[in-house]
């Protein structure tokens, strides 16, 4: 998930995982998509994950866990709830 798949060593992870089918959530394809085995869903990764969680009945859990983390956009650091 995400464009970090363009940078090694993270870019090597999809080929290291032994599986029959893979799904890429990203704005653009950044890995080899195997015809008949892989699926590429273009767009925002967060939107696709939220939609998948909704389909699986996990949306409330996702939102609950997401609420535990605050994103500070000014310095791009994650801050756990209750920490200074």
TIDREN-581306 format. One record per residue: x, y, z of N, C-alpha, C in turn; residue number from 1; residue in one letter. Coordinates in pm, whole numbers. Layout:
<nodes>
<node><n_X>X</n_X><n_Y>Y</n_Y><n_Z>Z</n_Z><ca_X>X</ca_X><ca_Y>Y</ca_Y><ca_Z>Z</ca_Z><c_X>X</c_X><c_Y>Y</c_Y><c_Z>Z</c_Z><num>NUM</num><residuo>A</residuo></node>
...
</nodes>
This chain:
<nodes>
<node><n_X>84</n_X><n_Y>-118</n_Y><n_Z>0</n_Z><ca_X>0</ca_X><ca_Y>0</ca_Y><ca_Z>0</ca_Z><c_X>88</c_X><c_Y>124</c_Y><c_Z>0</c_Z><num>1</num><residuo>X</residuo></node>
<node><n_X>60</n_X><n_Y>217</n_Y><n_Z>-85</n_Z><ca_X>131</ca_X><ca_Y>344</ca_Y><ca_Z>-85</ca_Z><c_X>255</c_X><c_Y>345</c_Y><c_Z>-172</c_Z><num>2</num><residuo>X</residuo></node>
<node><n_X>302</n_X><n_Y>465</n_Y><n_Z>-202</n_Z><ca_X>413</ca_X><ca_Y>481</ca_Y><ca_Z>-296</ca_Z><c_X>548</c_X><c_Y>445</c_Y><c_Z>-238</c_Z><num>3</num><residuo>X</residuo></node>
<node><n_X>557</n_X><n_Y>412</n_Y><n_Z>-110</n_Z><ca_X>685</ca_X><ca_Y>367</ca_Y><ca_Z>-56</ca_Z><c_X>730</c_X><c_Y>239</c_Y><c_Z>-127</c_Z><num>4</num><residuo>X</residuo></node>
<node><n_X>639</n_X><n_Y>175</n_Y><n_Z>-201</n_Z><ca_X>675</ca_X><ca_Y>56</ca_Y><ca_Z>-277</ca_Z><c_X>770</c_X><c_Y>87</c_Y><c_Z>-392</c_Z><num>5</num><residuo>X</residuo></node>
<node><n_X>798</n_X><n_Y>214</n_Y><n_Z>-417</n_Z><ca_X>891</ca_X><ca_Y>251</ca_Y><ca_Z>-522</ca_Z><c_X>1035</c_X><c_Y>251</c_Y><c_Z>-472</c_Z><num>6</num><residuo>X</residuo></node>
<node><n_X>1055</n_X><n_Y>249</n_Y><n_Z>-341</n_Z><ca_X>1188</ca_X><ca_Y>265</ca_Y><ca_Z>-282</ca_Z><c_X>1232</c_X><c_Y>135</c_Y><c_Z>-215</c_Z><num>7</num><residuo>X</residuo></node>
<node><n_X>1354</n_X><n_Y>91</n_Y><n_Z>-248</n_Z><ca_X>1410</ca_X><ca_Y>-29</ca_Y><ca_Z>-185</ca_Z><c_X>1447</c_X><c_Y>4</c_Y><c_Z>-41</c_Z><num>8</num><residuo>X</residuo></node>
<node><n_X>1438</n_X><n_Y>-87</n_Y><n_Z>52</n_Z><ca_X>1406</ca_X><ca_Y>-229</ca_Y><ca_Z>32</ca_Z><c_X>1256</c_X><c_Y>-259</c_Y><c_Z>32</c_Z><num>9</num><residuo>X</residuo></node>
<node><n_X>1172</n_X><n_Y>-161</n_Y><n_Z>62</n_Z><ca_X>1027</ca_X><ca_Y>-185</ca_Y><ca_Z>66</ca_Z><c_X>975</c_X><c_Y>-231</c_Y><c_Z>-69</c_Z><num>10</num><residuo>X</residuo></node>
<node><n_X>1035</n_X><n_Y>-182</n_Y><n_Z>-177</n_Z><ca_X>989</ca_X><ca_Y>-219</ca_Y><ca_Z>-311</ca_Z><c_X>1006</c_X><c_Y>-368</c_Y><c_Z>-340</c_Z><num>11</num><residuo>X</residuo></node>
<node><n_X>1089</n_X><n_Y>-437</n_Y><n_Z>-263</n_Z><ca_X>1112</ca_X><ca_Y>-579</ca_Y><ca_Z>-285</ca_Z><c_X>1012</c_X><c_Y>-668</c_Y><c_Z>-212</c_Z><num>12</num><residuo>X</residuo></node>
<node><n_X>935</n_X><n_Y>-612</n_Y><n_Z>-119</n_Z><ca_X>843</ca_X><ca_Y>-691</ca_Y><ca_Z>-37</ca_Z><c_X>739</c_X><c_Y>-767</c_Y><c_Z>-120</c_Z><num>13</num><residuo>X</residuo></node>
<node><n_X>671</n_X><n_Y>-704</n_Y><n_Z>-218</n_Z><ca_X>570</ca_X><ca_Y>-781</ca_Y><ca_Z>-293</ca_Z><c_X>624</c_X><c_Y>-908</c_Y><c_Z>-357</c_Z><num>14</num><residuo>X</residuo></node>
<node><n_X>747</n_X><n_Y>-905</n_Y><n_Z>-404</n_Z><ca_X>804</ca_X><ca_Y>-1024</ca_Y><ca_Z>-467</ca_Z><c_X>852</c_X><c_Y>-1126</c_Y><c_Z>-365</c_Z><num>15</num><residuo>X</residuo></node>
<node><n_X>871</n_X><n_Y>-1085</n_Y><n_Z>-240</n_Z><ca_X>917</ca_X><ca_Y>-1176</ca_Y><ca_Z>-135</ca_Z><c_X>802</c_X><c_Y>-1256</c_Y><c_Z>-74</c_Z><num>16</num><residuo>X</residuo></node>
<node><n_X>681</n_X><n_Y>-1202</n_Y><n_Z>-83</n_Z><ca_X>564</ca_X><ca_Y>-1267</ca_Y><ca_Z>-24</ca_Z><c_X>513</c_X><c_Y>-1374</c_Y><c_Z>-120</c_Z><num>17</num><residuo>X</residuo></node>
<node><n_X>505</n_X><n_Y>-1495</n_Y><n_Z>-69</n_Z><ca_X>456</ca_X><ca_Y>-1605</ca_Y><ca_Z>-152</ca_Z><c_X>304</c_X><c_Y>-1613</c_Y><c_Z>-139</c_Z><num>18</num><residuo>X</residuo></node>
<node><n_X>235</n_X><n_Y>-1573</n_Y><n_Z>-243</n_Z><ca_X>89</ca_X><ca_Y>-1579</ca_Y><ca_Z>-244</ca_Z><c_X>41</c_X><c_Y>-1588</c_Y><c_Z>-388</c_Z><num>19</num><residuo>X</residuo></node>
<node><n_X>-79</n_X><n_Y>-1637</n_Y><n_Z>-405</n_Z><ca_X>-135</ca_X><ca_Y>-1650</ca_Y><ca_Z>-539</ca_Z><c_X>-192</c_X><c_Y>-1520</c_Y><c_Z>-591</c_Z><num>20</num><residuo>X</residuo></node>
<node><n_X>-244</n_X><n_Y>-1437</n_Y><n_Z>-499</n_Z><ca_X>-312</ca_X><ca_Y>-1315</ca_Y><ca_Z>-541</ca_Z><c_X>-266</c_X><c_Y>-1198</c_Y><c_Z>-454</c_Z><num>21</num><residuo>X</residuo></node>
<node><n_X>-251</n_X><n_Y>-1082</n_Y><n_Z>-517</n_Z><ca_X>-212</ca_X><ca_Y>-961</ca_Y><ca_Z>-445</ca_Z><c_X>-304</c_X><c_Y>-847</c_Y><c_Z>-489</c_Z><num>22</num><residuo>X</residuo></node>
<node><n_X>-327</n_X><n_Y>-752</n_Y><n_Z>-399</n_Z><ca_X>-406</ca_X><ca_Y>-633</ca_Y><ca_Z>-430</ca_Z><c_X>-320</c_X><c_Y>-512</c_Y><c_Z>-399</c_Z><num>23</num><residuo>X</residuo></node>
<node><n_X>-308</n_X><n_Y>-421</n_Y><n_Z>-494</n_Z><ca_X>-232</ca_X><ca_Y>-298</ca_Y><ca_Z>-476</ca_Z><c_X>-328</c_X><c_Y>-181</c_Y><c_Z>-468</c_Z><num>24</num><residuo>X</residuo></node>
<node><n_X>-328</n_X><n_Y>-112</n_Y><n_Z>-354</n_Z><ca_X>-402</ca_X><ca_Y>12</ca_Y><ca_Z>-337</ca_Z><c_X>-301</c_X><c_Y>125</c_Y><c_Z>-354</c_Z><num>25</num><residuo>X</residuo></node>
<node><n_X>-313</n_X><n_Y>204</n_Y><n_Z>-458</n_Z><ca_X>-218</ca_X><ca_Y>312</ca_Y><ca_Z>-481</ca_Z><c_X>-271</c_X><c_Y>404</c_Y><c_Z>-591</c_Z><num>26</num><residuo>X</residuo></node>
<node><n_X>-213</n_X><n_Y>521</n_Y><n_Z>-601</n_Z><ca_X>-255</ca_X><ca_Y>615</ca_Y><ca_Z>-705</ca_Z><c_X>-204</c_X><c_Y>573</c_Y><c_Z>-843</c_Z><num>27</num><residuo>X</residuo></node>
<node><n_X>-94</n_X><n_Y>498</n_Y><n_Z>-844</n_Z><ca_X>-37</ca_X><ca_Y>453</ca_Y><ca_Z>-971</ca_Z><c_X>27</c_X><c_Y>315</c_Y><c_Z>-950</c_Z><num>28</num><residuo>X</residuo></node>
<node><n_X>32</n_X><n_Y>234</n_Y><n_Z>-1055</n_Z><ca_X>96</ca_X><ca_Y>102</ca_Y><ca_Z>-1039</ca_Z><c_X>246</c_X><c_Y>119</c_Y><c_Z>-1017</c_Z><num>29</num><residuo>X</residuo></node>
<node><n_X>299</n_X><n_Y>56</n_Y><n_Z>-913</n_Z><ca_X>442</ca_X><ca_Y>69</ca_Y><ca_Z>-881</ca_Z><c_X>509</c_X><c_Y>-68</c_Y><c_Z>-872</c_Z><num>30</num><residuo>X</residuo></node>
<node><n_X>438</n_X><n_Y>-169</n_Y><n_Z>-915</n_Z><ca_X>495</ca_X><ca_Y>-303</ca_Y><ca_Z>-916</ca_Z><c_X>437</c_X><c_Y>-378</c_Y><c_Z>-1034</c_Z><num>31</num><residuo>X</residuo></node>
<node><n_X>498</n_X><n_Y>-488</n_Y><n_Z>-1068</n_Z><ca_X>448</ca_X><ca_Y>-568</ca_Y><ca_Z>-1179</ca_Z><c_X>315</c_X><c_Y>-633</c_Y><c_Z>-1138</c_Z><num>32</num><residuo>X</residuo></node>
<node><n_X>211</n_X><n_Y>-606</n_Y><n_Z>-1216</n_Z><ca_X>79</ca_X><ca_Y>-665</ca_Y><ca_Z>-1192</ca_Z><c_X>70</c_X><c_Y>-792</c_Y><c_Z>-1277</c_Z><num>33</num><residuo>X</residuo></node>
<node><n_X>52</n_X><n_Y>-905</n_Y><n_Z>-1210</n_Z><ca_X>44</ca_X><ca_Y>-1034</ca_Y><ca_Z>-1279</ca_Z><c_X>-100</c_X><c_Y>-1055</c_Y><c_Z>-1327</c_Z><num>34</num><residuo>X</residuo></node>
<node><n_X>-117</n_X><n_Y>-1067</n_Y><n_Z>-1458</n_Z><ca_X>-249</ca_X><ca_Y>-1085</ca_Y><ca_Z>-1518</ca_Z><c_X>-317</c_X><c_Y>-1209</c_Y><c_Z>-1461</c_Z><num>35</num><residuo>X</residuo></node>
<node><n_X>-440</n_X><n_Y>-1192</n_Y><n_Z>-1414</n_Z><ca_X>-517</ca_X><ca_Y>-1303</ca_Y><ca_Z>-1360</ca_Z><c_X>-485</c_X><c_Y>-1336</c_Y><c_Z>-1216</c_Z><num>36</num><residuo>X</residuo></node>
<node><n_X>-381</n_X><n_Y>-1275</n_Y><n_Z>-1159</n_Z><ca_X>-344</ca_X><ca_Y>-1304</ca_Y><ca_Z>-1021</ca_Z><c_X>-350</c_X><c_Y>-1181</c_Y><c_Z>-931</c_Z><num>37</num><residuo>X</residuo></node>
<node><n_X>-322</n_X><n_Y>-1065</n_Y><n_Z>-986</n_Z><ca_X>-315</ca_X><ca_Y>-943</ca_Y><ca_Z>-905</ca_Z><c_X>-425</c_X><c_Y>-846</c_Y><c_Z>-945</c_Z><num>38</num><residuo>X</residuo></node>
<node><n_X>-455</n_X><n_Y>-758</n_Y><n_Z>-852</n_Z><ca_X>-556</ca_X><ca_Y>-654</ca_Y><ca_Z>-877</ca_Z><c_X>-496</c_X><c_Y>-520</c_Y><c_Z>-838</c_Z><num>39</num><residuo>X</residuo></node>
<node><n_X>-512</n_X><n_Y>-422</n_Y><n_Z>-925</n_Z><ca_X>-468</ca_X><ca_Y>-285</ca_Y><ca_Z>-897</ca_Z><c_X>-590</c_X><c_Y>-198</c_Y><c_Z>-881</c_Z><num>40</num><residuo>X</residuo></node>
<node><n_X>-603</n_X><n_Y>-133</n_Y><n_Z>-764</n_Z><ca_X>-714</ca_X><ca_Y>-42</ca_Y><ca_Z>-737</ca_Z><c_X>-658</c_X><c_Y>99</c_Y><c_Z>-728</c_Z><num>41</num><residuo>X</residuo></node>
<node><n_X>-671</n_X><n_Y>177</n_Y><n_Z>-836</n_Z><ca_X>-616</ca_X><ca_Y>312</ca_Y><ca_Z>-835</ca_Z><c_X>-694</c_X><c_Y>405</c_Y><c_Z>-744</c_Z><num>42</num><residuo>X</residuo></node>
<node><n_X>-624</n_X><n_Y>497</n_Y><n_Z>-682</n_Z><ca_X>-689</ca_X><ca_Y>595</ca_Y><ca_Z>-596</ca_Z><c_X>-618</c_X><c_Y>606</c_Y><c_Z>-463</c_Z><num>43</num><residuo>X</residuo></node>
<node><n_X>-686</n_X><n_Y>667</n_Y><n_Z>-369</n_Z><ca_X>-629</ca_X><ca_Y>691</ca_Y><ca_Z>-237</ca_Z><c_X>-633</c_X><c_Y>564</c_Y><c_Z>-153</c_Z><num>44</num><residuo>X</residuo></node>
<node><n_X>-519</n_X><n_Y>526</n_Y><n_Z>-99</n_Z><ca_X>-506</ca_X><ca_Y>405</ca_Y><ca_Z>-19</ca_Z><c_X>-600</c_X><c_Y>407</c_Y><c_Z>101</c_Z><num>45</num><residuo>X</residuo></node>
<node><n_X>-606</n_X><n_Y>519</n_Y><n_Z>173</n_Z><ca_X>-691</ca_X><ca_Y>528</ca_Y><ca_Z>291</ca_Z><c_X>-838</c_X><c_Y>505</c_Y><c_Z>257</c_Z><num>46</num><residuo>X</residuo></node>
<node><n_X>-882</n_X><n_Y>559</n_Y><n_Z>144</n_Z><ca_X>-1022</ca_X><ca_Y>540</ca_Y><ca_Z>102</ca_Z><c_X>-1052</c_X><c_Y>393</c_Y><c_Z>75</c_Z><num>47</num><residuo>X</residuo></node>
<node><n_X>-959</n_X><n_Y>325</n_Y><n_Z>7</n_Z><ca_X>-979</ca_X><ca_Y>183</ca_Y><ca_Z>-23</ca_Z><c_X>-980</c_X><c_Y>97</c_Y><c_Z>104</c_Z><num>48</num><residuo>X</residuo></node>
<node><n_X>-891</n_X><n_Y>128</n_Y><n_Z>198</n_Z><ca_X>-887</ca_X><ca_Y>52</ca_Y><ca_Z>323</ca_Z><c_X>-1016</c_X><c_Y>73</c_Y><c_Z>401</c_Z><num>49</num><residuo>X</residuo></node>
<node><n_X>-1065</n_X><n_Y>196</n_Y><n_Z>405</n_Z><ca_X>-1190</ca_X><ca_Y>224</ca_Y><ca_Z>475</ca_Z><c_X>-1307</c_X><c_Y>150</c_Y><c_Z>409</c_Z><num>50</num><residuo>X</residuo></node>
<node><n_X>-1310</n_X><n_Y>148</n_Y><n_Z>277</n_Z><ca_X>-1417</ca_X><ca_Y>76</ca_Y><ca_Z>206</ca_Z><c_X>-1408</c_X><c_Y>-74</c_Y><c_Z>233</c_Z><num>51</num><residuo>X</residuo></node>
<node><n_X>-1287</n_X><n_Y>-130</n_Y><n_Z>230</n_Z><ca_X>-1270</ca_X><ca_Y>-273</ca_Y><ca_Z>258</ca_Z><c_X>-1314</c_X><c_Y>-306</c_Y><c_Z>400</c_Z><num>52</num><residuo>X</residuo></node>
<node><n_X>-1277</n_X><n_Y>-222</n_Y><n_Z>496</n_Z><ca_X>-1319</ca_X><ca_Y>-244</ca_Y><ca_Z>635</ca_Z><c_X>-1470</c_X><c_Y>-238</c_Y><c_Z>648</c_Z><num>53</num><residuo>X</residuo></node>
<node><n_X>-1533</n_X><n_Y>-148</n_Y><n_Z>575</n_Z><ca_X>-1680</ca_X><ca_Y>-140</ca_Y><ca_Z>577</ca_Z><c_X>-1743</c_X><c_Y>-269</c_Y><c_Z>525</c_Z><num>54</num><residuo>X</residuo></node>
<node><n_X>-1690</n_X><n_Y>-320</n_Y><n_Z>414</n_Z><ca_X>-1743</ca_X><ca_Y>-443</ca_Y><ca_Z>355</ca_Z><c_X>-1728</c_X><c_Y>-560</c_Y><c_Z>452</c_Z><num>55</num><residuo>X</residuo></node>
<node><n_X>-1616</n_X><n_Y>-564</n_Y><n_Z>524</n_Z><ca_X>-1589</ca_X><ca_Y>-674</ca_Y><ca_Z>616</ca_Z><c_X>-1653</c_X><c_Y>-656</c_Y><c_Z>754</c_Z><num>56</num><residuo>X</residuo></node>
<node><n_X>-1719</n_X><n_Y>-540</n_Y><n_Z>775</n_Z><ca_X>-1782</ca_X><ca_Y>-514</ca_Y><ca_Z>903</ca_Z><c_X>-1684</c_X><c_Y>-467</c_Y><c_Z>1010</c_Z><num>57</num><residuo>X</residuo></node>
<node><n_X>-1571</n_X><n_Y>-413</n_Y><n_Z>967</n_Z><ca_X>-1467</ca_X><ca_Y>-369</ca_Y><ca_Z>1060</ca_Z><c_X>-1457</c_X><c_Y>-217</c_Y><c_Z>1070</c_Z><num>58</num><residuo>X</residuo></node>
<node><n_X>-1547</n_X><n_Y>-142</n_Y><n_Z>1008</n_Z><ca_X>-1533</ca_X><ca_Y>3</ca_Y><ca_Z>1002</ca_Z><c_X>-1529</c_X><c_Y>66</c_Y><c_Z>1141</c_Z><num>59</num><residuo>X</residuo></node>
<node><n_X>-1616</n_X><n_Y>22</n_Y><n_Z>1232</n_Z><ca_X>-1617</ca_X><ca_Y>77</ca_Y><ca_Z>1367</ca_Z><c_X>-1483</c_X><c_Y>53</c_Y><c_Z>1437</c_Z><num>60</num><residuo>X</residuo></node>
<node><n_X>-1427</n_X><n_Y>-67</n_Y><n_Z>1419</n_Z><ca_X>-1296</ca_X><ca_Y>-99</ca_Y><ca_Z>1479</ca_Z><c_X>-1187</c_X><c_Y>-10</c_Y><c_Z>1420</c_Z><num>61</num><residuo>X</residuo></node>
<node><n_X>-1191</n_X><n_Y>10</n_Y><n_Z>1287</n_Z><ca_X>-1093</ca_X><ca_Y>95</ca_Y><ca_Z>1221</ca_Z><c_X>-1100</c_X><c_Y>237</c_Y><c_Z>1275</c_Z><num>62</num><residuo>X</residuo></node>
<node><n_X>-1219</n_X><n_Y>291</n_Y><n_Z>1284</n_Z><ca_X>-1236</ca_X><ca_Y>428</ca_Y><ca_Z>1334</ca_Z><c_X>-1194</c_X><c_Y>441</c_Y><c_Z>1479</c_Z><num>63</num><residuo>X</residuo></node>
<node><n_X>-1223</n_X><n_Y>338</n_Y><n_Z>1558</n_Z><ca_X>-1182</ca_X><ca_Y>337</ca_Y><ca_Z>1699</ca_Z><c_X>-1030</c_X><c_Y>341</c_Y><c_Z>1712</c_Z><num>64</num><residuo>X</residuo></node>
<node><n_X>-962</n_X><n_Y>256</n_Y><n_Z>1636</n_Z><ca_X>-815</ca_X><ca_Y>253</ca_Y><ca_Z>1640</ca_Z><c_X>-756</c_X><c_Y>382</c_Y><c_Z>1583</c_Z><num>65</num><residuo>X</residuo></node>
<node><n_X>-816</n_X><n_Y>433</n_Y><n_Z>1478</n_Z><ca_X>-768</ca_X><ca_Y>556</ca_Y><ca_Z>1416</ca_Z><c_X>-779</c_X><c_Y>675</c_Y><c_Z>1512</c_Z><num>66</num><residuo>X</residuo></node>
<node><n_X>-883</n_X><n_Y>674</n_Y><n_Z>1595</n_Z><ca_X>-903</ca_X><ca_Y>784</ca_Y><ca_Z>1690</ca_Z><c_X>-796</c_X><c_Y>786</c_Y><c_Z>1799</c_Z><num>67</num><residuo>X</residuo></node>
<node><n_X>-726</n_X><n_Y>675</n_Y><n_Z>1818</n_Z><ca_X>-621</ca_X><ca_Y>669</ca_Y><ca_Z>1919</ca_Z><c_X>-495</c_X><c_Y>743</c_Y><c_Z>1876</c_Z><num>68</num><residuo>X</residuo></node>
<node><n_X>-484</n_X><n_Y>772</n_Y><n_Z>1747</n_Z><ca_X>-363</ca_X><ca_Y>836</ca_Y><ca_Z>1693</ca_Z><c_X>-399</c_X><c_Y>973</c_Y><c_Z>1638</c_Z><num>69</num><residuo>X</residuo></node>
<node><n_X>-322</n_X><n_Y>1072</n_Y><n_Z>1675</n_Z><ca_X>-340</ca_X><ca_Y>1206</ca_Y><ca_Z>1621</ca_Z><c_X>-225</c_X><c_Y>1234</c_Y><c_Z>1525</c_Z><num>70</num><residuo>X</residuo></node>
<node><n_X>-254</n_X><n_Y>1291</n_Y><n_Z>1410</n_Z><ca_X>-150</ca_X><ca_Y>1327</ca_Y><ca_Z>1314</ca_Z><c_X>-121</c_X><c_Y>1476</c_Y><c_Z>1327</c_Z><num>71</num><residuo>X</residuo></node>
<node><n_X>4</n_X><n_Y>1508</n_Y><n_Z>1349</n_Z><ca_X>48</ca_X><ca_Y>1646</ca_Y><ca_Z>1355</ca_Z><c_X>107</c_X><c_Y>1680</c_Y><c_Z>1219</c_Z><num>72</num><residuo>X</residuo></node>
<node><n_X>28</n_X><n_Y>1747</n_Y><n_Z>1133</n_Z><ca_X>71</ca_X><ca_Y>1776</ca_Y><ca_Z>997</ca_Z><c_X>189</c_X><c_Y>1872</c_Y><c_Z>990</c_Z><num>73</num><residuo>X</residuo></node>
<node><n_X>211</n_X><n_Y>1952</n_Y><n_Z>1093</n_Z><ca_X>319</ca_X><ca_Y>2050</ca_Y><ca_Z>1087</ca_Z><c_X>457</c_X><c_Y>1985</c_Y><c_Z>1083</c_Z><num>74</num><residuo>X</residuo></node>
<node><n_X>473</n_X><n_Y>1871</n_Y><n_Z>1150</n_Z><ca_X>604</ca_X><ca_Y>1804</ca_Y><ca_Z>1144</ca_Z><c_X>590</c_X><c_Y>1657</c_Y><c_Z>1105</c_Z><num>75</num><residuo>X</residuo></node>
<node><n_X>469</n_X><n_Y>1619</n_Y><n_Z>1059</n_Z><ca_X>443</ca_X><ca_Y>1486</ca_Y><ca_Z>1005</ca_Z><c_X>480</c_X><c_Y>1374</c_Y><c_Z>1102</c_Z><num>76</num><residuo>X</residuo></node>
<node><n_X>454</n_X><n_Y>1394</n_Y><n_Z>1231</n_Z><ca_X>480</ca_X><ca_Y>1292</ca_Y><ca_Z>1331</ca_Z><c_X>348</c_X><c_Y>1243</c_Y><c_Z>1388</c_Z><num>77</num><residuo>X</residuo></node>
<node><n_X>342</n_X><n_Y>1114</n_Y><n_Z>1421</n_Z><ca_X>224</ca_X><ca_Y>1059</ca_Y><ca_Z>1485</ca_Z><c_X>242</c_X><c_Y>1072</c_Y><c_Z>1635</c_Z><num>78</num><residuo>X</residuo></node>
<node><n_X>133</n_X><n_Y>1101</n_Y><n_Z>1701</n_Z><ca_X>136</ca_X><ca_Y>1121</ca_Y><ca_Z>1845</ca_Z><c_X>25</c_X><c_Y>1039</c_Y><c_Z>1908</c_Z><num>79</num><residuo>X</residuo></node>
<node><n_X>60</n_X><n_Y>950</n_Y><n_Z>1997</n_Z><ca_X>-43</ca_X><ca_Y>867</ca_Y><ca_Z>2063</ca_Z><c_X>-128</c_X><c_Y>955</c_Y><c_Z>2153</c_Z><num>80</num><residuo>X</residuo></node>
<node><n_X>-255</n_X><n_Y>921</n_Y><n_Z>2159</n_Z><ca_X>-349</ca_X><ca_Y>997</ca_Y><ca_Z>2241</ca_Z><c_X>-300</c_X><c_Y>999</c_Y><c_Z>2387</c_Z><num>81</num><residuo>X</residuo></node>
<node><n_X>-302</n_X><n_Y>1116</n_Y><n_Z>2447</n_Z><ca_X>-263</ca_X><ca_Y>1131</ca_Y><ca_Z>2586</ca_Z><c_X>-115</c_X><c_Y>1163</c_Y><c_Z>2605</c_Z><num>82</num><residuo>X</residuo></node>
<node><n_X>-34</n_X><n_Y>1157</n_Y><n_Z>2499</n_Z><ca_X>107</ca_X><ca_Y>1190</ca_Y><ca_Z>2512</ca_Z><c_X>129</c_X><c_Y>1336</c_Y><c_Z>2476</c_Z><num>83</num><residuo>X</residuo></node>
<node><n_X>232</n_X><n_Y>1395</n_Y><n_Z>2530</n_Z><ca_X>267</ca_X><ca_Y>1534</ca_Y><ca_Z>2496</ca_Z><c_X>378</c_X><c_Y>1539</c_Y><c_Z>2395</c_Z><num>84</num><residuo>X</residuo></node>
</nodes>
